Amino acid sequence: MNARDGLERIRERLEANGAMAETLDYVDTMIQRASDPQMANVQSSQAQLMRMLTRTPVATNNFNIYNDLVKLEEEVNEAAVKRAAAAAAEVDRPLPKSKKYYKQLKEKEKRG
């Protein structure tokens, strides 16, 4: 996902979580930086963007911003774990058999 789009989604989620105004202002600043035409091709996942945001000096020096970001980062990581578990469960599920398989099985039972 484009970094700017990811940051906009993060901002929306922060708003939904009731984040402080200073946190929203900080994310707005980062969105403006990501809007630079040179940054248009930068691709990042939300988890990567959250790590980047929480590790900046602005976030580490302001407890309100840091707490808002860490709360959302936890939600993003939980969602990623759930998606990974669902994908693993999908892989473990047996594939359905074809009609041809069941016809051949029926024929074998008749013969034997």
C-alpha positions as CSV (number, residue, x, y, z in Angstrom):
1,M,0.0,0.0,0.0
2,N,1.1,3.5,-0.7
3,A,2.6,5.2,2.4
4,R,0.3,8.2,2.1
5,D,-2.8,6.0,1.9
6,G,-1.6,3.9,4.9
7,L,-1.0,7.0,7.0
8,E,-4.5,8.3,6.1
9,R,-6.0,4.9,7.3
10,I,-4.0,5.2,10.4
11,R,-5.3,8.7,11.0
12,E,-8.9,7.4,10.6
13,R,-8.3,4.6,13.1
14,L,-6.7,7.0,15.5
15,E,-9.8,9.3,15.3
16,A,-12.0,6.3,15.9
17,N,-10.0,5.4,19.0
18,G,-10.4,8.9,20.3
19,A,-6.7,9.9,20.0
20,M,-5.4,13.2,21.3
21,A,-5.4,16.2,19.0
22,E,-1.6,16.4,19.1
23,T,-1.4,12.8,17.8
24,L,-3.7,13.7,14.9
25,D,-1.6,16.8,14.1
26,Y,1.5,14.7,14.1
27,V,0.0,12.1,11.7
28,D,-1.2,15.0,9.5
29,T,2.4,16.3,9.3
30,M,3.6,12.8,8.3
31,I,0.8,12.6,5.7
32,Q,2.0,15.9,4.2
33,R,5.5,14.6,4.0
34,A,4.3,11.4,2.3
35,S,2.4,13.6,-0.2
36,D,5.6,14.7,-1.7
37,P,5.8,13.4,-5.4
38,Q,9.1,11.7,-4.6
39,M,7.4,9.6,-2.0
40,A,4.5,8.5,-4.3
41,N,6.1,5.1,-4.9
42,V,7.0,4.2,-1.3
43,Q,5.1,1.1,-0.3
44,S,4.6,0.1,3.3
45,S,2.3,-2.0,5.4
46,Q,0.3,-0.5,8.2
47,A,2.5,-2.4,10.7
48,Q,5.6,-0.9,9.2
49,L,4.1,2.6,9.3
50,M,3.1,2.1,12.9
51,R,6.6,1.1,13.9
52,M,8.1,4.0,12.0
53,L,5.7,6.5,13.7
54,T,6.3,5.2,17.3
55,R,10.0,5.3,16.9
56,T,10.3,8.9,15.8
57,P,11.7,11.5,18.3
58,V,8.3,13.3,18.3
59,A,6.5,10.2,19.5
60,T,9.1,9.0,22.0
61,N,9.3,12.5,23.6
62,N,5.6,12.9,24.0
63,F,3.7,10.3,26.2
64,N,0.3,11.2,24.8
65,I,1.3,10.7,21.2
66,Y,3.3,7.6,22.1
67,N,0.4,6.0,24.0
68,D,-2.1,6.6,21.2
69,L,0.3,5.1,18.6
70,V,1.2,2.1,20.7
71,K,-2.5,1.4,21.4
72,L,-3.2,1.4,17.6
73,E,0.0,-0.6,16.9
74,E,-1.2,-3.3,19.2
75,E,-4.6,-3.4,17.3
76,V,-2.8,-3.6,13.9
77,N,-0.5,-6.4,15.2
78,E,-3.5,-8.4,16.6
79,A,-5.3,-8.1,13.2
80,A,-2.1,-9.3,11.5
81,V,-1.9,-12.3,13.8
82,K,-5.5,-13.2,13.1
83,R,-5.0,-13.0,9.4
84,A,-2.0,-15.2,9.6
85,A,-3.9,-17.8,11.7
86,A,-6.8,-17.7,9.2
87,A,-4.3,-18.3,6.3
88,A,-2.7,-21.2,8.2
89,A,-6.1,-22.7,8.8
90,E,-6.9,-22.4,5.2
91,V,-3.7,-24.2,4.2
92,D,-4.5,-27.1,6.7
93,R,-8.0,-27.6,5.4
94,P,-8.2,-30.7,3.1
95,L,-9.0,-30.1,-0.5
96,P,-12.4,-31.4,-1.7
97,K,-12.4,-34.6,-3.8
98,S,-13.6,-34.5,-7.4
99,K,-16.7,-36.4,-8.8
100,K,-14.3,-38.5,-10.7
101,Y,-12.6,-39.7,-7.5
102,Y,-16.0,-40.8,-6.0
103,K,-17.0,-42.6,-9.3
104,Q,-13.7,-44.5,-9.3
105,L,-14.1,-45.4,-5.7
106,K,-17.7,-46.7,-6.3
107,E,-16.5,-48.8,-9.2
108,K,-13.7,-50.3,-7.1
109,E,-16.3,-51.2,-4.4
110,K,-18.5,-52.9,-7.1
111,R,-15.5,-55.0,-8.4
112,G,-14.1,-56.0,-5.1
